[in-house]
Amino acid sequence: MGVGTLKSGLFSPGMRRSWALSRQVSEARFPGKRWLVAGLGNHGMPGTRHSVGMAVLGQIARRLGVAENWARDSRCAADLALAPLGDAQLVLLRPRRLMNVNGRSVARAAELFGLTAEEIYLVHDELDKPLGKLALKLGGSARGHNGVRSCISCLNSNAMPRLLVGIGRPTHPNMVENHVLGCFSPEEQELLSPLMDQATDLLLDHIRARSQGPLSGL
């Protein structure tokens, strides 16, 4: 898919150092604003439509210069990378679980870093938007998305801002499962590179704006 997915089980010395650093930082108070950004998906299934949220996280990490800093954190069963954004800090998270239980990783990370639901961004695929379309949704129901439903259940809140990445809905309802678990076609992949940049711009701009104002200013 060309979006810099992480191969499971392969960790460089730098990534091990980053893991140790993430433990220290999560247990210490951060002087600025801190946000958790979770890319939802199925661990071990990179390149599929359902894991496009994880692909966006990879692009965000590259944009912020922390693409080599992903580190496995067994406490929340996720890969983490810490990234500066102005005076704020982003905790980038890609769960090492299946989509239906992504919320366990997100909720545990929120606990470790002392974050509320309003300080957590979810990035995930959206069937009801065509590929190439993005939307920022400020809380609300899961709308049938199992990863979001898991996060709402584990966090006991639906207040998380969400970046929806369109993947399109197949014409026949019986094709939905194969569609979301399938890989992007060559034609679709041509749209992915600019889409990753657009998604990154939209999310980071929103976080920058909120970092400069009151938390309620969604």
Backbone as numpy.savetxt, mean C-alpha at the origin, in Angstrom:
# Nx Ny Nz CAx CAy CAz Cx Cy Cz
6.05 -7.48 -14.78 5.22 -6.27 -14.78 6.08 -5.03 -14.78
7.35 -5.17 -14.42 8.26 -4.03 -14.48 8.01 -2.99 -13.44
7.51 -3.37 -12.27 7.22 -2.39 -11.23 8.01 -2.66 -9.97
9.10 -3.38 -10.09 10.04 -3.50 -8.98 9.52 -4.29 -7.81
8.90 -5.45 -8.06 8.42 -6.26 -6.96 9.57 -6.89 -6.22
9.35 -7.18 -4.95 10.38 -7.75 -4.10 10.29 -9.25 -4.12
11.40 -9.92 -4.33 11.42 -11.37 -4.28 11.49 -11.80 -2.84
10.55 -12.66 -2.45 10.49 -13.07 -1.06 11.70 -13.91 -0.70
12.18 -13.71 0.54 13.27 -14.51 1.05 14.64 -14.00 0.72
14.78 -12.95 -0.11 16.08 -12.44 -0.50 16.28 -11.09 0.16
17.21 -10.99 1.11 17.42 -9.77 1.85 18.89 -9.44 1.87
19.24 -8.27 1.37 20.61 -7.81 1.34 21.01 -7.34 2.73
22.34 -7.16 2.99 22.75 -6.60 4.28 22.09 -5.27 4.57
21.90 -4.45 3.51 21.23 -3.17 3.72 19.81 -3.34 4.20
19.11 -4.37 3.67 17.74 -4.61 4.09 17.70 -5.10 5.53
18.69 -5.91 5.94 18.72 -6.35 7.33 18.97 -5.17 8.27
19.85 -4.25 7.83 20.08 -3.05 8.64 18.81 -2.22 8.74
18.07 -2.14 7.62 16.83 -1.38 7.62 15.83 -2.00 8.58
15.77 -3.34 8.65 14.86 -4.00 9.57 15.19 -3.62 11.00
16.49 -3.63 11.33 16.89 -3.24 12.69 16.51 -1.78 12.96
16.70 -0.93 11.96 16.34 0.48 12.11 14.85 0.64 12.30
14.06 -0.14 11.55 12.60 -0.01 11.67 12.14 -0.37 13.07
12.79 -1.32 13.70 12.44 -1.67 15.08 12.69 -0.49 16.00
13.86 0.15 15.83 14.20 1.28 16.70 13.23 2.44 16.50
12.96 2.74 15.22 12.13 3.91 14.93 10.70 3.69 15.39
10.19 2.46 15.20 8.79 2.21 15.56 8.58 2.35 17.05
9.62 2.11 17.83 9.48 2.17 19.27 9.81 3.54 19.84
10.24 4.45 18.98 10.59 5.80 19.43 9.58 6.80 18.90
9.47 7.91 19.58 8.59 8.97 19.11 9.24 9.70 17.96
8.45 9.97 16.91 8.94 10.69 15.75 8.53 12.15 15.90
9.45 13.11 15.74 9.12 14.52 16.00 8.11 15.11 15.04
8.06 14.59 13.82 7.12 15.11 12.83 5.90 14.22 12.69
5.16 14.43 11.61 3.97 13.64 11.33 4.39 12.31 10.72
3.68 11.25 11.07 3.98 9.92 10.54 2.71 9.33 9.95
2.86 8.70 8.78 1.74 8.07 8.09 2.11 6.65 7.70
1.14 5.77 7.74 1.31 4.41 7.24 0.63 4.30 5.89
1.35 3.80 4.90 0.80 3.59 3.56 0.91 2.10 3.25
-0.23 1.44 3.12 -0.27 -0.01 2.91 -0.73 -0.34 1.50
0.09 -1.09 0.79 -0.29 -1.59 -0.53 -0.89 -2.97 -0.38
-2.19 -3.09 -0.63 -2.87 -4.37 -0.43 -2.64 -5.30 -1.61
-2.64 -6.60 -1.32 -2.43 -7.59 -2.37 -2.18 -8.96 -1.80
-1.91 -9.91 -2.68 -1.59 -11.27 -2.29 -0.09 -11.47 -2.31
0.48 -11.75 -1.15 1.91 -12.00 -1.09 2.26 -13.22 -1.96
3.34 -13.10 -2.70 3.77 -14.18 -3.57 3.11 -14.16 -4.93
2.26 -13.16 -5.20 1.58 -13.07 -6.50 1.80 -11.68 -7.12
3.07 -11.29 -7.30 3.34 -9.98 -7.92 2.93 -10.00 -9.38
2.56 -8.86 -9.89 2.20 -8.75 -11.30 0.75 -9.01 -11.59
-0.03 -9.46 -10.59 -1.45 -9.68 -10.82 -2.23 -8.39 -10.59
-3.41 -8.33 -11.15 -4.24 -7.14 -11.00 -4.59 -6.89 -9.53
-4.84 -7.97 -8.79 -5.25 -7.83 -7.40 -4.13 -7.27 -6.53
-2.88 -7.39 -6.98 -1.74 -6.91 -6.20 -1.19 -5.59 -6.73
-1.99 -4.86 -7.50 -1.49 -3.61 -8.08 -1.19 -2.58 -6.99
-1.85 -2.68 -5.84 -1.55 -1.78 -4.73 -0.12 -1.93 -4.26
0.37 -3.16 -4.24 1.77 -3.40 -3.87 2.72 -2.81 -4.90
2.32 -2.87 -6.17 3.14 -2.28 -7.23 3.27 -0.77 -7.05
2.18 -0.12 -6.67 2.21 1.32 -6.41 3.18 1.62 -5.27
3.17 0.78 -4.23 4.10 0.99 -3.12 5.54 0.90 -3.59
5.82 -0.01 -4.53 7.16 -0.10 -5.09 7.57 1.18 -5.79
6.64 1.79 -6.53 6.94 3.05 -7.21 7.14 4.18 -6.21
6.34 4.22 -5.16 6.51 5.24 -4.12 7.89 5.12 -3.49
8.30 3.88 -3.21 9.62 3.65 -2.60 10.73 4.14 -3.53
10.59 3.88 -4.82 11.61 4.37 -5.76 11.61 5.89 -5.80
10.45 6.51 -5.83 10.36 7.97 -5.89 11.04 8.60 -4.67
10.89 7.97 -3.51 11.41 8.54 -2.27 12.81 8.03 -1.93
13.39 7.25 -2.82 14.78 6.82 -2.64 14.99 5.72 -1.63
13.96 4.91 -1.37 14.11 3.84 -0.38 13.80 2.47 -0.99
13.95 2.34 -2.29 13.61 1.09 -2.97 14.49 -0.08 -2.52
15.70 0.24 -2.02 16.59 -0.83 -1.55 16.44 -1.09 -0.06
15.50 -0.42 0.58 15.39 -0.50 2.03 14.25 -1.38 2.53
13.57 -2.08 1.62 12.51 -2.96 2.08 13.10 -4.03 3.00
12.41 -4.27 4.10 12.89 -5.25 5.07 11.71 -5.99 5.67
11.88 -7.27 5.83 10.82 -8.10 6.41 10.74 -7.85 7.92
9.53 -7.59 8.39 9.29 -7.41 9.82 8.32 -8.50 10.27
8.84 -9.46 11.03 8.03 -10.61 11.43 6.93 -10.23 12.40
7.06 -9.09 13.08 6.06 -8.69 14.05 4.71 -8.41 13.40
4.73 -7.86 12.21 3.47 -7.58 11.52 3.34 -8.37 10.22
4.23 -9.32 9.99 4.18 -10.16 8.79 4.05 -9.30 7.54
5.04 -8.44 7.36 5.01 -7.51 6.23 6.42 -7.07 5.88
6.58 -6.56 4.66 7.80 -5.87 4.28 7.59 -4.39 4.52
8.55 -3.76 5.19 8.45 -2.35 5.55 9.60 -1.56 4.94
9.35 -0.30 4.67 10.39 0.66 4.30 9.99 2.01 4.87
10.93 2.68 5.52 10.68 4.00 6.09 11.19 5.05 5.12
10.38 6.07 4.87 10.74 7.07 3.87 10.42 8.47 4.38
11.35 9.43 4.21 11.04 10.81 4.57 10.18 11.48 3.50
9.30 12.36 3.93 8.49 13.17 3.02 8.37 14.54 3.64
9.32 15.43 3.32 9.37 16.72 3.98 9.70 16.51 5.45
8.88 17.10 6.31 9.06 16.92 7.76 8.33 15.69 8.28
7.66 14.98 7.39 6.90 13.80 7.79 7.69 12.52 7.48
7.18 11.42 7.98 7.77 10.12 7.69 6.67 9.17 7.23
6.95 8.42 6.16 6.03 7.41 5.69 6.53 6.03 6.10
5.64 5.22 6.60 5.91 3.81 6.84 5.23 3.06 5.70
6.02 2.61 4.74 5.49 1.87 3.59 5.38 0.40 3.97
4.24 -0.20 3.66 3.98 -1.57 4.10 3.37 -2.40 2.98
3.95 -3.59 2.78 3.38 -4.57 1.87 3.19 -5.87 2.66
1.94 -6.26 2.94 1.70 -7.45 3.76 2.29 -8.71 3.15
2.78 -9.58 3.99 3.24 -10.90 3.57 2.15 -11.92 3.91
0.95 -11.59 3.52 -0.22 -12.44 3.75 -1.10 -12.42 2.51
-2.09 -13.29 2.47 -3.08 -13.24 1.41 -3.99 -12.03 1.61
-4.60 -11.58 0.53 -5.42 -10.37 0.54 -6.48 -10.39 1.64
-7.15 -11.53 1.81 -8.28 -11.58 2.72 -7.90 -11.34 4.18
-6.60 -11.41 4.51 -6.16 -11.17 5.89 -5.09 -10.08 5.93
-5.01 -9.23 4.91 -4.08 -8.10 4.91 -4.26 -7.22 6.13
-5.49 -7.12 6.61 -5.77 -6.24 7.74 -4.99 -6.58 8.99
-4.63 -7.84 9.16 -3.86 -8.22 10.34 -2.49 -7.54 10.34
-1.86 -7.49 9.18 -0.56 -6.83 9.07 -0.69 -5.33 9.27
-1.72 -4.75 8.67 -1.92 -3.30 8.77 -2.21 -2.89 10.21
-3.08 -3.63 10.87 -3.44 -3.28 12.25 -2.26 -3.45 13.19
-1.47 -4.49 12.99 -0.31 -4.70 13.86 0.72 -3.59 13.66
0.95 -3.18 12.41 1.89 -2.09 12.15 1.37 -0.79 12.75
0.07 -0.55 12.66 -0.51 0.65 13.26 -0.27 0.67 14.75
-0.38 -0.49 15.38 -0.13 -0.58 16.81 1.34 -0.30 17.13
2.24 -0.88 16.35 3.67 -0.70 16.59 4.11 0.75 16.43
3.53 1.43 15.45 3.94 2.80 15.16 3.02 3.83 15.82
2.04 3.39 16.57 1.17 4.30 17.29 0.30 5.17 16.41
-0.30 4.57 15.37 -1.08 5.34 14.40 -2.56 5.00 14.48
-3.40 5.99 14.20 -4.84 5.81 14.16 -5.28 5.47 12.74
-6.54 5.08 12.59 -7.07 4.74 11.27 -6.97 5.91 10.30
-7.16 7.13 10.79 -7.09 8.31 9.93 -5.67 8.57 9.40
-4.69 7.94 10.02 -3.29 8.12 9.62 -2.78 6.97 8.75
-3.71 6.15 8.27 -3.37 4.98 7.46 -3.99 5.13 6.07
-3.17 5.01 5.04 -3.64 5.01 3.66 -3.63 3.59 3.13
-4.71 3.19 2.48 -4.78 1.90 1.81 -4.73 2.11 0.30
-3.88 1.36 -0.38 -3.77 1.44 -1.84 -4.19 0.08 -2.40
-5.21 0.07 -3.26 -5.72 -1.23 -3.72 -6.39 -1.12 -5.08
-6.63 -2.28 -5.67 -7.27 -2.38 -6.98 -8.76 -2.08 -6.85
-9.34 -1.64 -7.97 -10.76 -1.30 -8.00 -11.38 -1.81 -9.30
-12.29 -2.78 -9.17 -12.94 -3.38 -10.33 -13.80 -2.39 -11.10
-14.44 -1.48 -10.40 -15.43 -0.61 -11.03 -14.84 0.64 -11.66
-13.53 0.67 -11.81 -12.88 1.74 -12.56 -11.99 1.10 -13.63
-12.00 1.65 -14.83 -11.16 1.06 -15.88 -9.68 1.27 -15.60
-8.86 0.42 -16.18 -7.42 0.56 -16.02 -6.99 1.94 -16.52
-6.20 2.61 -15.72 -5.75 3.96 -16.05 -6.46 5.03 -15.26
-7.52 4.66 -14.54 -8.28 5.61 -13.73 -7.93 5.43 -12.25
-7.82 6.55 -11.55 -7.49 6.56 -10.13 -8.55 7.36 -9.38
-8.69 7.08 -8.10 -9.58 7.87 -7.26 -9.08 7.81 -5.82
-9.25 8.91 -5.12 -8.92 8.97 -3.70 -10.24 8.98 -2.93
-10.44 7.97 -2.11 -11.68 7.83 -1.37 -11.37 8.04 0.12
-12.11 8.91 0.75 -11.82 9.27 2.13 -12.69 8.47 3.09
-12.29 7.23 3.32 -13.03 6.35 4.20 -14.22 5.72 3.51
-15.06 5.06 4.30 -16.27 4.44 3.76 -16.19 2.93 3.76
-17.19 2.31 3.16 -17.32 0.86 3.18 -16.29 0.20 2.27
-16.19 -1.12 2.40 -15.23 -1.89 1.61 -15.68 -2.06 0.17
-16.96 -1.89 -0.11 -17.50 -2.03 -1.47 -17.10 -3.36 -2.10
-17.12 -4.41 -1.30 -16.87 -5.74 -1.81 -15.41 -6.14 -1.90
-14.49 -5.25 -1.51 -13.06 -5.57 -1.59 -12.64 -6.28 -0.31
-12.19 -7.53 -0.44 -11.88 -8.33 0.74 -10.70 -7.81 1.54
-9.70 -7.23 0.88 -8.56 -6.68 1.60 -8.97 -5.48 2.44
-9.79 -4.61 1.87 -10.28 -3.45 2.61 -11.18 -3.91 3.76
-12.02 -4.91 3.48 -12.90 -5.44 4.53 -12.07 -5.97 5.70
-10.97 -6.64 5.41 -10.10 -7.15 6.46 -9.50 -6.01 7.28
-9.10 -4.94 6.60 -8.52 -3.78 7.30 -9.56 -3.12 8.19
-10.78 -2.95 7.68 -11.84 -2.34 8.47 -12.13 -3.17 9.71
-12.16 -4.49 9.55 -12.44 -5.37 10.67 -11.32 -5.33 11.71
-10.07 -5.40 11.26 -8.95 -5.46 12.20 -8.68 -4.13 12.88
-8.96 -3.03 12.20 -8.76 -1.70 12.78 -10.00 -1.19 13.50
-11.12 -1.90 13.30 -12.39 -1.49 13.89 -12.75 -0.06 13.48
-12.49 0.25 12.22 -12.76 1.59 11.71 -12.78 1.54 10.18
-13.56 2.42 9.57 -13.54 2.54 8.11 -13.06 3.93 7.70
-12.30 4.59 8.58 -11.89 5.98 8.35 -10.64 6.10 7.49
-10.02 4.99 7.08 -8.76 5.06 6.35 -8.96 5.67 4.95
-8.17 6.69 4.60 -8.18 7.16 3.21 -7.69 6.05 2.29
-8.24 6.00 1.07 -7.92 4.89 0.17 -7.63 5.42 -1.23
-6.56 4.92 -1.81 -6.25 5.21 -3.22 -6.70 4.00 -4.03
-7.68 4.22 -4.90 -8.25 3.16 -5.72 -7.59 3.18 -7.09
-7.08 2.04 -7.52 -6.40 1.91 -8.81 -7.27 1.02 -9.70
-7.83 1.61 -10.75 -8.74 0.86 -11.61 -8.07 -0.30 -12.33
-8.75 -1.44 -12.33 -8.27 -2.60 -13.11 -9.34 -3.06 -14.10
-10.51 -2.45 -14.07 -11.58 -2.83 -14.98 -12.31 -4.08 -14.54
-13.58 -4.17 -14.88 -14.40 -5.33 -14.53 -14.67 -6.15 -15.78
-14.50 -7.47 -15.72 -14.80 -8.31 -16.89 -16.28 -8.29 -17.20
-16.62 -8.65 -18.42 -18.01 -8.56 -18.87 -18.91 -9.58 -18.18
-18.36 -10.74 -17.80 -19.17 -11.78 -17.19 -18.80 -11.94 -15.71
-19.80 -11.97 -14.81 -19.50 -12.09 -13.37 -18.65 -13.30 -13.01
-18.80 -14.40 -13.75 -18.04 -15.60 -13.45 -16.55 -15.45 -13.76
-16.18 -14.37 -14.43 -14.78 -14.17 -14.81 -14.02 -13.29 -13.83
-14.70 -12.79 -12.79 -14.08 -11.82 -11.88 -12.87 -12.41 -11.17
-13.01 -13.61 -10.62 -11.89 -14.19 -9.87 -10.66 -14.39 -10.75
-10.85 -14.95 -11.93 -9.71 -15.14 -12.83 -9.13 -13.81 -13.27
-9.99 -12.81 -13.40 -9.53 -11.49 -13.83 -8.62 -10.86 -12.78
-9.05 -10.83 -11.52 -8.26 -10.15 -10.49 -6.98 -10.92 -10.17
-7.02 -12.25 -10.30 -5.84 -13.05 -9.99 -4.93 -13.24 -11.19
-5.36 -12.73 -12.34 -4.55 -12.84 -13.55 -3.57 -11.70 -13.68
-2.58 -11.88 -14.55 -1.58 -10.84 -14.80 -2.08 -9.87 -15.85
-1.53 -8.68 -15.85 -1.87 -7.69 -16.85 -1.42 -8.16 -18.24
-2.23 -7.89 -19.22 -1.87 -8.22 -20.60 -0.77 -7.29 -21.09
-0.07 -7.64 -22.18 0.96 -6.74 -22.72 0.42 -5.35 -23.02
-0.81 -5.29 -23.53 -1.40 -3.99 -23.84 -1.65 -3.19 -22.56
-2.11 -3.87 -21.51 -2.36 -3.19 -20.25 -1.06 -2.73 -19.60
-0.01 -3.50 -19.75 1.27 -3.14 -19.15 1.81 -1.82 -19.69
1.43 -1.48 -20.93 1.88 -0.21 -21.49 1.29 0.98 -20.72
0.15 0.77 -20.09 -0.49 1.83 -19.31 0.04 1.91 -17.89
0.74 0.87 -17.45 1.09 0.78 -16.04 2.14 1.79 -15.61
3.15 2.01 -16.43 4.23 2.91 -16.01 3.72 4.32 -15.72
2.99 4.95 -16.66 2.46 6.28 -16.33 1.44 6.23 -15.20
0.70 5.12 -15.08 -0.29 5.00 -14.02 0.38 4.97 -12.65
1.51 4.26 -12.55 2.23 4.21 -11.29 2.70 5.60 -10.88
3.18 6.38 -11.85 3.62 7.75 -11.55 2.45 8.62 -11.12
1.33 8.50 -11.81 0.16 9.30 -11.45 -0.36 8.95 -10.07
-0.38 7.65 -9.76 -0.84 7.21 -8.45 0.08 7.75 -7.35
1.37 7.71 -7.61 2.35 8.22 -6.64 2.16 9.71 -6.42
1.99 10.46 -7.50 1.77 11.91 -7.39 0.54 12.21 -6.56
-0.56 11.53 -6.87 -1.83 11.80 -6.20 -1.72 11.53 -4.70
-1.12 10.40 -4.36 -1.03 10.03 -2.95 -0.09 10.94 -2.18
1.10 11.19 -2.72 2.06 12.01 -2.00 1.59 13.44 -1.86
0.94 13.97 -2.87 0.40 15.33 -2.77 -0.64 15.42 -1.66
-1.47 14.40 -1.54 -2.50 14.42 -0.50 -1.87 14.33 0.88
-0.86 13.49 1.02 -0.20 13.36 2.32 0.54 14.64 2.68
1.20 15.27 1.71 1.90 16.54 1.99 0.91 17.59 2.51
-0.25 17.67 1.85 -1.24 18.67 2.25 -1.73 18.40 3.67
-1.99 17.15 3.99 -2.47 16.81 5.33 -1.38 17.00 6.38
-0.13 16.79 6.00 0.97 16.96 6.95 1.14 18.40 7.38
0.68 19.31 6.54 0.84 20.74 6.83 -0.36 21.33 7.55
-1.43 20.54 7.68 -2.65 21.07 8.30 -3.15 20.13 9.37
-4.33 20.43 9.92 -4.90 19.57 10.96 -5.26 18.21 10.41
-5.22 17.21 11.28 -5.50 15.84 10.85 -6.90 15.71 10.26
-7.84 16.50 10.75 -9.21 16.38 10.27 -9.37 16.91 8.85
-8.35 17.61 8.35 -8.48 18.21 7.02 -8.26 17.21 5.91
-9.17 16.21 5.78 -9.08 15.21 4.73 -9.45 15.81 3.39
